[in-house]
Amino acid sequence: MNGTQGVVEFFRSNHYSRRFCSEKSAQYDTLNCVISVIIPTLNESGYLGDTLQRVAQNATKHEVIVSDGGSKDETVQIATQHGVRIIAVSPPVAGRAVQMNSGARVATCEILLFLHADTHLRSTSLSQIETALQNPAAVGGGFARRFDSGSAFLRFSCCLATWRCRKWGWFLGDQAILRRLTRAGKVVTISPGIICSARRFRQRGPLLTTCRDFWLTCRYLNGSIPKVAGK
């Protein structure tokens, strides 16, 4: 998983919720939490505030956990201003896998949503997750996504990715991954989807970056690189 990719991942937890943190009040409700939104961060002050505002627009009850890997900028201060829960990973790490696991360990809701700091939810995204998980046959899936770019190539790649997911159930990291952990079944693609930052395409451009991603994916699938989440 590329370190600058925007991603949403959500899972059915194997334990039930115990509390809900409202971003506005920072108070906990022991009965009504539905989704734990876990955001791994590392120097994300330029994106985190807007992302947290988008999450707060969702009516579905949720808690927000920022799992920080040792930010040197104002990321933690921004999270504090929004009244969300902050987990400082110790020792500081840049790997999202460790941060996500740390956030999941303290999550209290039934559903886990892993959200990158540069990815924007819609005001209905959390309710879409609820609806998707009401289907007893659904074990997972993810959001369709688009980038905040005018690139025709990126629009085409998003359409192709959505088709691939619906056809074969193959989701990549920046498309949002939904999984119910306790059963087998089908996966679903949720639309309307999320909006991801296109910042990772700026250095090499959309075409070269996409080709590099495809090459890394092929290496991952054939076992040439370790199957662990990157930065």
Secondary structure, DSSP 8 states (H G I E B T S, - for coil): --TT---EEEEE-SS-----B-TTT--B-SS---EEEEEEESS-TTTHHHHHHHHHT--S-EEEEEEES--SSSHHHHHHHTT-EEEE-SS----HHHHHHHHHHH--SSEEEEE-TTEE--TTHHHHHHHHHHSTTEEEEEEEEEESS--HHHHHHHHHHHHHHHHH----GGG-EEEETT---EEEEEEEEEEE--GGGTTT-HHHHHHHHHHHHHHHHTTSS-SS---
